[in-house]
Amino acid sequence: MIDTCILDIPYPEINPNEKSREKAMLLLPLFAGRVSEMTAINTYIYQSMITKKEDPSLHDMLECISITEMKHFDILGQIIYELGVLPKLYAPKKGSRKTQWYQGSFVDYSVLREVFLKENIKAENTSIKDYTYVKNKINNKNIEDILDRIILDERHHIEIFESLLQ
């Protein structure tokens, strides 16, 4: 069993050194889209609430992971702001010029441990894929380094969820 959700690796300093609405728009889905840091925070907090009495160690791990996701949310919000866009809770809709505001329906409300742990793994894998996609399109070394560091956390979360399934 993995005993901590925190990797002892510092995050790079936030310094995108440019203004770019286009790059901020690439980051917004990671910030507050359907599969995003906001969704991960709310999902893991929900799961920690429903497991608190029955499984205190699972509760503690989910709470810890949600705090890590809050760190990612804060980092992305700061980058988006430094790129010149207000970090509001919305994201561009895929294949559209419209935006979609964050919704509570994005949260996974599963209550069965095995079900939500498998869904968490799936969401973390999707998150890694999305971070990698943005990293390959953003063309900013500072942001790329930060996204690489966040991906390390997401991979660690998958390892934790896989160990909790066993």
N, C-alpha and C positions, 0 to 999 in steps of 0.2 A: 504494500500500500504506500502510495506517495503521501508524505506527511505535510507538505506545504505547497501552496499554489503560487508562491512568489519565486521567480527566478532572480538570482543575485547578479543581474547584468544591468548596468545603467541604460537608460534611454538616452539617445542622442539629444543634444540641445535643439530646441525648436528655433530654426532660423532659415525660413524658405527664401528670404532675400529677394522677393519679387512680389508683385501684385498680379494675380491672374484669376479672373472669374472662372475661366474654363477649368483650371486645375482645382479650384474650390468645388466646382460642380462635380468633378470626379470623386471627391472625398465625401460629399454629402450623403450618398447612399451608405457608406461605411459608418457614418456618424449617426444617421437617424432613418435609414431605410428599413425595409421589411427584415432583412438579415443584416443587423447593424449592432453597434456597441449599445445603443439605447435598448434594443430588443434583448440583447444578452443580459444587460443589467437587470431589466425588469423580469425576465424569465428566471434568472438565478436567484433573485430576491424572493420571488414567488415560491420557488422550489425550497428555498431555505426556510421560509415561513411554514410551509406545510410539513416539513420534516423535523422541525425543532424538537418536538416531544418524543417522537418515535425513534429518531436516529440523530442524536446530538452531534456526532462526528460528521455525518453527511451534511447536516445543517451548517456546521462551522466551515466545511470545505466550500460549500456553495456560496456562503457569505463572503469568504475570502476571494473566491473567483469573481464574484460580482464587484468587489472593490477593485480588483485588477481591471475589469472591464470599465469601471468608472474612470480609472486612470487613462485608459485608451480614449474614452469619450472626451475627457478633458484635453488630451493632447490633440486629437483631431479637431476639436472646437477651436483651440488656439491656432492651429495651422490654417484652418478655414478663415478665421478672422484676420490673421496676418496676410493672407492672400487677398484680402479686401472684401470678403463677403461675411455678413452676419451669420453666425452658426445657429440658425433656427432649426426647429425639429421638422424638417421636410426634406424631401429628396426628389430629384428628377425621376419621372416614371420612365421605365425602360421603353425605348422606341417612341418616345413622345417628347414634345417640348413643354408639356405640363409638369407640374410638381404634385406630389402627394404628401400631405401632412402625416406625421407620425400618428399611429393608431394603437390603442391598447390591444386590438385584435391580432397584432403581430406577435404577441407573447404566446408561448406554448404553455397552455394550462393543464397539461397532463399531470395526473396525480400518482400514477404507478411508477415506482422507482426505475424499473427496467425500461419502461417506455420512455420516460423523460431523459434518462441517461443516453439512450440510443439517439433520441432526437437532438440532444446537446452535441453529441459527436457529429451528427450530420450537419448541424448548424455551424459548428466550429470548422469543419472541412469546407463548407461553403464560404465561410468568412475568409479562410486562407486563400481559396481560389479567387475571391473578390479582391482581397488585398494585393495578391500577385498580379492580377489584371491591371489594377490601378497603378501599381508600382512600375509596371512595364510601359505605361502610357504617360506618366506624369512628367518625366524628363526634368527632375529636380533632385540632385544628389542628396540634399538634406532630408527631403520628404521620403525618398526611397530608403534611406538608412533607418528612419523612424518606422516606416512600414515593415521593414525587415525585422526590427526589434519586436514590434507588436506580433508579427507572425510567430516568433519564438514562443511568446506567451500562449498564443492560440494552439500551437502544437503541444505545449505542455498541458493545456487544459484537456486536450484529447487524451493524452496519456493518463491523466487523472480519472477522467470519466470511464476510460477502458478498464482501469484498475478497480474502480468502484463497481463495475458490472460483474467482476469475477467473484 
